[in-house]
Amino acid sequence: MCFPSHEIVKQLLLAGLALMLIFEGLLPLFAPKAWRETIQRILAFNDGQLRFVGLLSMLAGLALLYLVS
């Protein structure tokens, strides 16, 4: 089995982080009021609800990685 070099892995991780930051910045840039309202709603979640949202986010990310690889 051939593994990618550390440089390729580092580049991919940094590219993924860069894309995440770009997408995370779109809502506060173009709709700051909606972003604030969303954050206020999230702050009202209890711990179980936050964990569930985190789980769904992780599963969506894993599914997307599976689809593109």
N, C-alpha and C positions, 0 to 999 in steps of 0.2 A: 504494500500500500504506500502510495506517495503522498506525503504531507506538504502543504504549502509552506514556503519559507516564512520566517518571523516578520520580514519586511512586508510581505503581502498581507499577512494577518493584521499587522499594525495599520496598514493603509486601509483595509476594509473596515476595521473597527473605527478608525477616525472618520472615514467617509460616512459610516452609519451614524456616528455621533453628530457629525455636521448636518446630515439630513434631518435628524431628530430635532436639533436646535432650530433649523430653518422652519420646519413645520410647526414647532411649538411657538415660534414667534409670529406666525401669520395672524392668529386671532387677536392678540393684543395690539398688533400693528394696525389692522384694518377694522376691528370692531372692539375697541377697549371697553365700552360699556357692557357689551354682551360677555366679554371675558371676565369683568369684575362680578357680574351677576352669577356667572357660572362658578367662579371661585367661592362666592358667598354661599351658594347652594351646597357645594362640596364641603365647606367648613361645617355645615349643619349635619353631615352624615355621622352616624355612630361608627364605632370601630369595625363592626361586622360588615356594614355597607361599604366602607373604604376597602376592607380586605377583598370583598367580592369584586369591586371595580378593579382592584389591582390584579386579581386572578383573571378576570376577563381580558384585561389589557395584555397580560402575559400570554394567555392562550391565543389571542389574536396575533400577537407577534410571532409566536411559534408556528402558527398556521401559515402566516405569510412567508416565513423563512422556509417552511417545507415546500410551499408552492413555487418559490423562486430557485430552489436548489435541486 
